[in-house]
């Protein structure tokens, strides 16, 4: 045991201190292509942008890292960390400069290597982001030829509460895991933070195993198109989300929930007394290739 470890043990035994360790992936081999061809690969992605609206902002930093795992969903190898800056063609706001530490001079003339991005994501069976609903939209806007990749969200598709966590924000999950990243809101550091969290085990199952299983399921997106404005409170209470681009309420359901939801909508939304402007909801089959787009 090192002197540092002894000090940490003494502090934590008092019950008054919790020591955070820096995110460290140095014990995992870094490879170009693993020798074991039975391994599966996901790519973890993070993007920093000019703003918080995915329909209006542009990527200023993109980071990707390949993660290979075995049949027990243990991470056994990593690709080289790759990240790029990109000039958005407009000045960064002071808020984004404070958040990321980047400035206009850092970005001037920089361009993401699209060929390298395509090469990395082509290895993967899944692209993982901690906020896929945002990252997928800005990524596909920048790389429209890569619109059909399968995606998973480590924030929403892992049941962090059942794993003993309070909240699911990246910084909060790290802190509760007694970890820290000294470059928060820089894409490369956030990618490594997600990888560390995916390696955590609960009841002998890694978070990565839960995420891959969740991403592999088929669900149904029910869109209450034409629902009367006065029903917005009922739809929100029912678990629907507002789509501001196309102006309708929607929710995603497991197949076992679908028939009951259709019956509820027929009575509570599409009955003539509610004055709907459409005869029925739109129902769409969803896999990881369509999920996290709205």
C-alpha positions as a Markdown table, in Angstrom:
| # | Residue | x | y | z |
|---|---|---|---|---|
| 1 | Unk | 0.0 | 0.0 | 0.0 |
| 2 | Unk | 1.4 | 3.4 | -1.0 |
| 3 | Unk | 1.6 | 6.3 | 1.4 |
| 4 | Unk | -1.3 | 8.0 | -0.4 |
| 5 | Unk | -3.4 | 4.9 | 0.0 |
| 6 | Unk | -2.6 | 4.8 | 3.8 |
| 7 | Unk | -3.7 | 8.4 | 4.2 |
| 8 | Unk | -6.9 | 7.8 | 2.2 |
| 9 | Unk | -7.7 | 4.8 | 4.4 |
| 10 | Unk | -7.2 | 6.8 | 7.6 |
| 11 | Unk | -9.4 | 9.6 | 6.3 |
| 12 | Unk | -12.2 | 7.4 | 5.1 |
| 13 | Unk | -12.3 | 5.3 | 8.3 |
| 14 | Unk | -13.3 | 8.5 | 10.2 |
| 15 | Unk | -16.5 | 8.6 | 8.3 |
| 16 | Unk | -16.1 | 12.3 | 7.8 |
| 17 | Unk | -14.2 | 12.3 | 4.5 |
| 18 | Unk | -14.7 | 10.8 | 1.0 |
| 19 | Unk | -11.7 | 10.9 | -1.2 |
| 20 | Unk | -12.1 | 11.2 | -5.0 |
| 21 | Unk | -9.7 | 9.6 | -7.4 |
| 22 | Unk | -8.9 | 10.8 | -10.9 |
| 23 | Unk | -10.5 | 8.9 | -13.8 |
| 24 | Unk | -7.7 | 6.5 | -14.9 |
| 25 | Unk | -7.9 | 3.9 | -17.7 |
| 26 | Unk | -4.2 | 3.2 | -17.9 |
| 27 | Unk | -4.6 | -0.4 | -16.7 |
| 28 | Unk | -6.6 | -1.3 | -19.9 |
| 29 | Unk | -4.5 | -2.2 | -23.0 |
| 30 | Unk | -4.7 | 0.3 | -25.9 |
| 31 | Unk | -4.8 | -1.4 | -29.3 |
| 32 | Unk | -5.5 | -0.6 | -32.9 |
| 33 | Unk | -7.4 | -3.9 | -33.5 |
| 34 | Unk | -7.6 | -6.6 | -30.8 |
| 35 | Unk | -6.1 | -10.0 | -31.6 |
| 36 | Unk | -9.3 | -11.7 | -30.2 |
| 37 | Unk | -11.9 | -11.4 | -33.0 |
| 38 | Unk | -14.6 | -12.6 | -30.7 |
| 39 | Unk | -14.6 | -9.3 | -28.9 |
| 40 | Unk | -17.5 | -6.8 | -29.5 |
| 41 | Unk | -16.9 | -3.1 | -29.9 |
| 42 | Unk | -18.8 | 0.0 | -28.9 |
| 43 | Unk | -17.7 | 3.6 | -29.6 |
| 44 | Unk | -18.2 | 6.2 | -26.9 |
| 45 | Unk | -18.8 | 9.7 | -28.2 |
| 46 | Unk | -19.0 | 13.2 | -26.8 |
| 47 | Unk | -19.5 | 16.5 | -28.5 |
| 48 | Unk | -19.0 | 20.1 | -27.2 |
| 49 | Unk | -21.1 | 22.6 | -29.1 |
| 50 | Unk | -21.7 | 26.3 | -29.6 |
| 51 | Unk | -25.0 | 26.1 | -27.7 |
| 52 | Unk | -27.6 | 24.0 | -26.0 |
| 53 | Unk | -30.2 | 23.7 | -28.9 |
| 54 | Unk | -29.1 | 20.8 | -31.1 |
| 55 | Unk | -31.1 | 22.2 | -34.0 |
| 56 | Unk | -29.2 | 25.5 | -34.0 |
| 57 | Unk | -25.7 | 24.8 | -32.5 |
| 58 | Unk | -22.6 | 23.4 | -34.2 |
| 59 | Unk | -19.9 | 21.0 | -32.9 |
| 60 | Unk | -16.7 | 22.7 | -31.7 |
| 61 | Unk | -15.1 | 19.5 | -30.2 |
| 62 | Unk | -15.7 | 15.9 | -31.0 |
| 63 | Unk | -14.2 | 12.9 | -29.2 |
| 64 | Unk | -14.5 | 9.2 | -29.9 |
| 65 | Unk | -13.0 | 6.1 | -28.4 |
| 66 | Unk | -13.4 | 2.4 | -29.3 |
| 67 | Unk | -14.2 | 0.1 | -26.4 |
| 68 | Unk | -13.8 | -3.7 | -26.8 |
| 69 | Unk | -15.6 | -6.1 | -24.4 |
| 70 | Unk | -15.9 | -9.8 | -23.9 |
| 71 | Unk | -18.9 | -12.1 | -23.6 |
| 72 | Unk | -19.3 | -11.1 | -19.9 |
| 73 | Unk | -19.4 | -7.4 | -21.0 |
| 74 | Unk | -16.0 | -6.7 | -19.3 |
| 75 | Unk | -14.0 | -4.0 | -21.0 |
| 76 | Unk | -10.7 | -5.6 | -22.1 |
| 77 | Unk | -9.2 | -3.2 | -24.6 |
| 78 | Unk | -9.5 | 0.4 | -25.7 |
| 79 | Unk | -8.7 | 2.3 | -28.9 |
| 80 | Unk | -6.6 | 5.4 | -28.9 |
| 81 | Unk | -8.5 | 8.4 | -27.7 |
| 82 | Unk | -9.3 | 10.6 | -30.6 |
| 83 | Unk | -10.6 | 14.2 | -30.5 |
| 84 | Unk | -10.8 | 17.1 | -32.9 |
| 85 | Unk | -11.6 | 20.8 | -32.7 |
| 86 | Unk | -13.7 | 22.6 | -35.3 |
| 87 | Unk | -14.1 | 26.2 | -36.2 |
| 88 | Unk | -17.9 | 26.9 | -36.1 |
| 89 | Unk | -17.5 | 30.0 | -38.2 |
| 90 | Unk | -18.9 | 32.2 | -35.5 |
| 91 | Unk | -17.6 | 33.6 | -32.1 |
| 92 | Unk | -18.1 | 31.4 | -29.1 |
| 93 | Unk | -20.4 | 32.8 | -26.5 |
| 94 | Unk | -18.9 | 33.7 | -23.1 |
| 95 | Unk | -21.0 | 30.9 | -21.5 |
| 96 | Unk | -19.6 | 28.2 | -23.8 |
| 97 | Unk | -16.1 | 29.6 | -23.3 |
| 98 | Unk | -16.5 | 29.3 | -19.5 |
| 99 | Unk | -18.1 | 25.9 | -19.8 |
| 100 | Unk | -15.4 | 24.3 | -22.1 |
| 101 | Unk | -12.4 | 26.5 | -21.6 |
| 102 | Unk | -12.2 | 26.9 | -25.4 |
| 103 | Unk | -11.9 | 30.2 | -27.1 |
| 104 | Unk | -12.1 | 31.4 | -30.7 |
| 105 | Unk | -8.3 | 31.3 | -31.2 |
| 106 | Unk | -8.3 | 27.6 | -30.2 |
| 107 | Unk | -10.8 | 26.8 | -32.9 |
| 108 | Unk | -9.6 | 29.1 | -35.7 |
| 109 | Unk | -9.2 | 27.1 | -39.0 |
| 110 | Unk | -9.7 | 23.7 | -37.3 |
| 111 | Unk | -11.7 | 20.9 | -39.0 |
| 112 | Unk | -12.8 | 17.5 | -37.8 |
| 113 | Unk | -11.3 | 14.6 | -39.8 |
| 114 | Unk | -14.4 | 13.1 | -41.2 |
| 115 | Unk | -12.6 | 10.1 | -42.7 |
| 116 | Unk | -11.1 | 9.2 | -39.3 |
| 117 | Unk | -14.5 | 9.6 | -37.7 |
| 118 | Unk | -16.1 | 7.2 | -40.2 |
| 119 | Unk | -13.3 | 4.7 | -39.8 |
| 120 | Unk | -13.7 | 4.6 | -36.0 |
| 121 | Unk | -17.5 | 4.3 | -35.9 |
| 122 | Unk | -17.5 | 1.7 | -38.6 |
| 123 | Unk | -15.9 | -0.7 | -36.1 |
| 124 | Unk | -18.8 | -0.5 | -33.6 |
| 125 | Unk | -22.0 | -2.3 | -33.1 |
| 126 | Unk | -23.2 | 0.7 | -31.0 |
| 127 | Unk | -22.4 | 4.4 | -30.5 |
| 128 | Unk | -22.7 | 5.4 | -26.9 |
| 129 | Unk | -23.2 | 8.9 | -25.6 |
| 130 | Unk | -24.2 | 10.2 | -22.1 |
| 131 | Unk | -26.8 | 12.5 | -23.7 |
| 132 | Unk | -27.7 | 10.7 | -27.0 |
| 133 | Unk | -30.8 | 12.8 | -27.5 |
| 134 | Unk | -28.5 | 15.8 | -28.0 |
| 135 | Unk | -25.3 | 14.3 | -29.3 |
| 136 | Unk | -27.0 | 12.2 | -32.0 |
| 137 | Unk | -28.8 | 15.2 | -33.4 |
| 138 | Unk | -25.7 | 17.4 | -33.6 |
| 139 | Unk | -23.5 | 14.5 | -34.9 |
| 140 | Unk | -25.9 | 13.6 | -37.7 |
| 141 | Unk | -26.3 | 17.2 | -38.7 |
| 142 | Unk | -22.5 | 17.4 | -39.1 |
| 143 | Unk | -22.2 | 13.9 | -40.6 |
| 144 | Unk | -25.4 | 13.2 | -42.6 |
| 145 | Unk | -23.9 | 10.1 | -44.2 |
| 146 | Unk | -23.7 | 8.5 | -40.8 |
| 147 | Unk | -27.4 | 8.9 | -40.0 |
| 148 | Unk | -28.2 | 5.2 | -39.6 |
| 149 | Unk | -25.8 | 4.1 | -36.9 |
| 150 | Unk | -27.2 | 2.3 | -33.8 |
| 151 | Unk | -27.1 | 4.6 | -30.7 |
| 152 | Unk | -27.4 | 4.1 | -26.9 |
| 153 | Unk | -27.7 | 6.6 | -24.1 |
| 154 | Unk | -25.7 | 5.8 | -21.0 |
| 155 | Unk | -27.7 | 8.5 | -19.1 |
| 156 | Unk | -31.2 | 7.3 | -19.8 |
| 157 | Unk | -30.8 | 3.6 | -20.7 |
| 158 | Unk | -29.0 | 2.5 | -17.5 |
| 159 | Unk | -31.1 | 2.3 | -14.3 |
| 160 | Unk | -28.7 | 4.3 | -12.2 |
| 161 | Unk | -31.1 | 4.6 | -9.3 |
| 162 | Unk | -31.2 | 0.8 | -9.0 |
| 163 | Unk | -27.4 | 0.8 | -9.0 |
| 164 | Unk | -27.5 | 3.0 | -5.9 |
| 165 | Unk | -27.0 | 6.4 | -7.5 |
| 166 | Unk | -28.8 | 9.6 | -6.8 |
| 167 | Unk | -29.2 | 11.4 | -10.2 |
| 168 | Unk | -27.7 | 10.5 | -13.5 |
| 169 | Unk | -25.6 | 13.5 | -14.6 |
| 170 | Unk | -22.1 | 12.6 | -15.5 |
| 171 | Unk | -20.4 | 14.7 | -12.9 |
| 172 | Unk | -22.8 | 13.4 | -10.2 |
| 173 | Unk | -22.2 | 9.8 | -11.1 |
| 174 | Unk | -18.5 | 10.2 | -11.1 |
| 175 | Unk | -18.5 | 11.9 | -7.6 |
| 176 | Unk | -20.8 | 9.2 | -6.2 |
| 177 | Unk | -18.3 | 6.7 | -7.6 |
| 178 | Unk | -15.5 | 8.5 | -5.8 |
| 179 | Unk | -14.0 | 9.7 | -9.0 |
| 180 | Unk | -13.3 | 13.0 | -10.7 |
| 181 | Unk | -12.3 | 14.3 | -14.1 |
| 182 | Unk | -10.2 | 17.5 | -14.1 |
| 183 | Unk | -11.3 | 18.5 | -17.6 |
| 184 | Unk | -15.1 | 18.3 | -17.3 |
| 185 | Unk | -16.9 | 19.5 | -20.4 |
| 186 | Unk | -14.0 | 18.7 | -22.6 |
| 187 | Unk | -15.1 | 15.9 | -25.0 |
| 188 | Unk | -12.1 | 13.6 | -24.5 |
| 189 | Unk | -12.3 | 13.7 | -20.7 |
| 190 | Unk | -16.1 | 13.1 | -20.8 |
| 191 | Unk | -15.6 | 10.0 | -23.1 |
| 192 | Unk | -13.2 | 8.4 | -20.6 |
| 193 | Unk | -15.5 | 9.2 | -17.7 |
| 194 | Unk | -18.4 | 7.4 | -19.5 |
| 195 | Unk | -16.1 | 4.4 | -20.1 |
| 196 | Unk | -15.2 | 4.1 | -16.4 |
| 197 | Unk | -18.9 | 4.2 | -15.5 |
| 198 | Unk | -19.8 | 1.5 | -18.0 |
| 199 | Unk | -17.2 | -0.7 | -16.3 |
| 200 | Unk | -19.0 | -0.6 | -12.9 |
| 201 | Unk | -20.6 | -3.7 | -11.7 |
| 202 | Unk | -23.9 | -4.2 | -9.8 |
| 203 | Unk | -25.2 | -7.6 | -8.8 |
| 204 | Unk | -22.5 | -9.1 | -11.0 |
| 205 | Unk | -23.6 | -7.2 | -14.1 |
| 206 | Unk | -21.6 | -4.3 | -15.7 |
| 207 | Unk | -23.4 | -1.1 | -16.6 |
| 208 | Unk | -22.2 | -1.8 | -20.2 |
| 209 | Unk | -24.2 | -5.1 | -20.1 |
| 210 | Unk | -27.4 | -3.3 | -19.1 |
| 211 | Unk | -26.9 | -0.6 | -21.7 |
| 212 | Unk | -26.3 | -3.1 | -24.6 |
| 213 | Unk | -29.4 | -5.1 | -23.6 |
| 214 | Unk | -31.5 | -1.9 | -23.4 |
| 215 | Unk | -30.3 | -0.7 | -26.7 |
| 216 | Unk | -31.1 | -4.0 | -28.3 |
| 217 | Unk | -34.8 | -4.0 | -27.4 |
| 218 | Unk | -37.6 | -3.0 | -29.8 |
| 219 | Unk | -39.9 | -0.3 | -28.6 |
| 220 | Unk | -42.8 | 1.7 | -30.0 |
| 221 | Unk | -42.9 | 5.5 | -30.3 |
| 222 | Unk | -46.5 | 6.7 | -30.0 |
| 223 | Unk | -47.0 | 10.3 | -31.2 |
| 224 | Unk | -50.3 | 11.9 | -30.2 |
| 225 | Unk | -50.5 | 14.0 | -33.5 |
| 226 | Unk | -53.6 | 16.2 | -33.6 |
| 227 | Unk | -54.2 | 16.1 | -29.9 |
| 228 | Unk | -56.1 | 19.2 | -28.7 |
| 229 | Unk | -54.1 | 21.8 | -26.9 |
| 230 | Unk | -56.2 | 21.6 | -23.8 |
| 231 | Unk | -55.0 | 18.0 | -23.3 |
| 232 | Unk | -51.3 | 18.9 | -22.8 |
| 233 | Unk | -51.4 | 18.5 | -19.0 |
| 234 | Unk | -52.9 | 15.0 | -19.2 |
| 235 | Unk | -50.4 | 14.0 | -21.8 |
| 236 | Unk | -47.5 | 15.3 | -19.8 |
| 237 | Unk | -48.8 | 13.5 | -16.7 |
| 238 | Unk | -49.1 | 10.3 | -18.8 |
| 239 | Unk | -45.3 | 10.5 | -19.6 |
| 240 | Unk | -45.5 | 12.2 | -23.0 |
| 241 | Unk | -42.8 | 14.6 | -24.2 |
| 242 | Unk | -43.3 | 17.6 | -26.4 |
| 243 | Unk | -41.6 | 17.7 | -29.8 |
| 244 | Unk | -41.0 | 21.4 | -30.4 |
| 245 | Unk | -39.9 | 20.9 | -34.0 |
| 246 | Unk | -43.0 | 19.0 | -35.2 |
| 247 | Unk | -45.4 | 20.2 | -32.5 |
| 248 | Unk | -46.8 | 17.0 | -31.0 |
| 249 | Unk | -46.6 | 14.9 | -27.8 |
| 250 | Unk | -44.9 | 11.6 | -27.9 |
| 251 | Unk | -43.7 | 8.7 | -25.7 |
| 252 | Unk | -41.8 | 5.5 | -26.1 |
| 253 | Unk | -43.3 | 2.2 | -24.9 |
| 254 | Unk | -42.5 | -1.4 | -24.5 |
| 255 | Unk | -44.6 | -3.7 | -26.7 |
| 256 | Unk | -46.4 | -5.0 | -23.6 |
| 257 | Unk | -47.7 | -1.5 | -23.0 |
| 258 | Unk | -48.8 | -0.6 | -26.5 |
| 259 | Unk | -52.4 | -2.0 | -26.6 |
| 260 | Unk | -53.4 | -0.4 | -23.3 |
| 261 | Unk | -51.9 | 2.9 | -24.5 |
| 262 | Unk | -53.9 | 2.8 | -27.8 |
| 263 | Unk | -57.1 | 2.2 | -25.8 |
| 264 | Unk | -56.3 | 5.1 | -23.5 |
| 265 | Unk | -55.6 | 7.4 | -26.4 |
| 266 | Unk | -58.8 | 6.4 | -28.2 |
| 267 | Unk | -60.9 | 7.4 | -25.2 |
| 268 | Unk | -58.8 | 10.3 | -23.6 |
| 269 | Unk | -57.5 | 12.0 | -26.8 |
| 270 | Unk | -59.2 | 10.9 | -30.0 |
| 271 | Unk | -62.8 | 10.6 | -28.9 |
| 272 | Unk | -64.9 | 13.3 | -30.8 |
| 273 | Unk | -65.6 | 15.2 | -27.6 |
| 274 | Unk | -61.9 | 16.1 | -27.4 |
| 275 | Unk | -61.9 | 17.7 | -30.8 |
| 276 | Unk | -58.7 | 16.0 | -32.2 |
| 277 | Unk | -57.4 | 17.2 | -35.6 |
| 278 | Unk | -56.2 | 13.7 | -36.5 |
| 279 | Unk | -58.1 | 10.4 | -36.3 |
| 280 | Unk | -55.5 | 8.4 | -34.4 |
| 281 | Unk | -51.9 | 8.5 | -33.1 |
| 282 | Unk | -48.9 | 7.7 | -35.2 |
| 283 | Unk | -47.1 | 4.6 | -34.1 |
| 284 | Unk | -43.6 | 3.8 | -35.1 |
| 285 | Unk | -41.4 | 0.8 | -34.4 |
| 286 | Unk | -38.1 | 1.9 | -32.8 |
| 287 | Unk | -34.7 | 0.2 | -32.5 |
| 288 | Unk | -31.3 | 1.6 | -31.7 |
| 289 | Unk | -31.1 | 2.9 | -35.2 |
| 290 | Unk | -34.1 | 5.3 | -34.7 |
| 291 | Unk | -33.9 | 5.9 | -31.0 |
| 292 | Unk | -32.7 | 9.2 | -29.5 |
| 293 | Unk | -33.6 | 11.3 | -32.5 |
| 294 | Unk | -36.3 | 13.4 | -30.8 |
